[in-house]
Amino acid sequence: MRRLYQILRTTLWAFVGVFLGHSIYLCYDYVAHPALYAMRSAPWYTGILVYGAFTAVLAVALLIAMKIIKKRIS
């Protein structure tokens, strides 16, 4: 059970890291190429919001699973 807990913890931080990296890249890309984002009908940060919502749902699911496993370990 401890190994599964460690895997879930690593997965959680991997998803958070990917979200942060993607967000930083989009911010940098917007600063470097604002004209490309001006052509779109949606704001430039819409992708960050979508990925943020997806990451939040996955993070909550992983945290619930981690809490259940931690109860069983104890």
ChimeraX attribute file (.defattr): number of C-alpha atoms within 10 A of each C-alpha:
attribute: neighborCount
match mode: 1-to-1
recipient: residues
	/A:1	10
	/A:2	11
	/A:3	8
	/A:4	12
	/A:5	18
	/A:6	12
	/A:7	12
	/A:8	18
	/A:9	16
	/A:10	12
	/A:11	15
	/A:12	19
	/A:13	12
	/A:14	12
	/A:15	16
	/A:16	17
	/A:17	12
	/A:18	13
	/A:19	18
	/A:20	15
	/A:21	11
	/A:22	15
	/A:23	18
	/A:24	13
	/A:25	12
	/A:26	16
	/A:27	14
	/A:28	12
	/A:29	14
	/A:30	16
	/A:31	11
	/A:32	10
	/A:33	11
	/A:34	12
	/A:35	10
	/A:36	11
	/A:37	15
	/A:38	12
	/A:39	10
	/A:40	9
	/A:41	7
	/A:42	10
	/A:43	10
	/A:44	18
	/A:45	13
	/A:46	10
	/A:47	14
	/A:48	17
	/A:49	12
	/A:50	11
	/A:51	16
	/A:52	16
	/A:53	12
	/A:54	13
	/A:55	17
	/A:56	15
	/A:57	12
	/A:58	16
	/A:59	19
	/A:60	12
	/A:61	13
	/A:62	17
	/A:63	15
	/A:64	12
	/A:65	15
	/A:66	19
	/A:67	13
	/A:68	12
	/A:69	16
	/A:70	13
	/A:71	8
	/A:72	10
	/A:73	10
	/A:74	5
